[in-house]
Amino acid sequence: MAPVQWLVTLTFRVTVSGVRSKDDSVDAGFEQLKHGLCSGKELPMEASVRRITNLVEEEPIFGIKW
């Protein structure tokens, strides 16, 4: 029997300003997230977990989804 697999989705929330496009806001958000994680700052986060039953039909694990 194969081991149970879980998909854990972590959602971090950051607010950015001074950007004009959706792509720029994503880039600025990633920079804020990296800076916050590296500095040990507490960041608002939400986690959801679900059991993977059919890996082929699940959402992509890698990549950016928005």
Beta strands, then each sheet from edge to edge (+ up, - down):
strand 1: 6-12
strand 2: 45-51
sheet 1: 1+ 2-
end
